Amino acid sequence: MIPLQSLIDGFLLDYHLGHILLVAFAVTTVGALLLKSQRVLAANLALFGLIFAVAPFTTMSAPFIFFGLALLVIAPLLWTTAR
């Protein structure tokens, strides 16, 4: 019998908050793209940009913080160009 907790811990210890947020961002972005609404996509980008930007720096590496700042710049541009 395989000890389940050590198997799960061995898999999950390689990831941190930035990886989890990135997967959640990818899933919600695919959902927003399926709606074909530019405003929904812009709201999604703004929300995750804010989450990436204000998440504790100790739980993520710097590229995730910069990714959040880039999303915060792109989201208002996408919102204003939406019809």
ABEGO torsion letter per residue (X at the ends): XBBAAAAAAAAAAABBAAAAAAAAAAAAAAAAAAAGBAAAAAAAAAAAAAAAAABBAAABBAAAAAAAAAAAAAAAAAAAABX
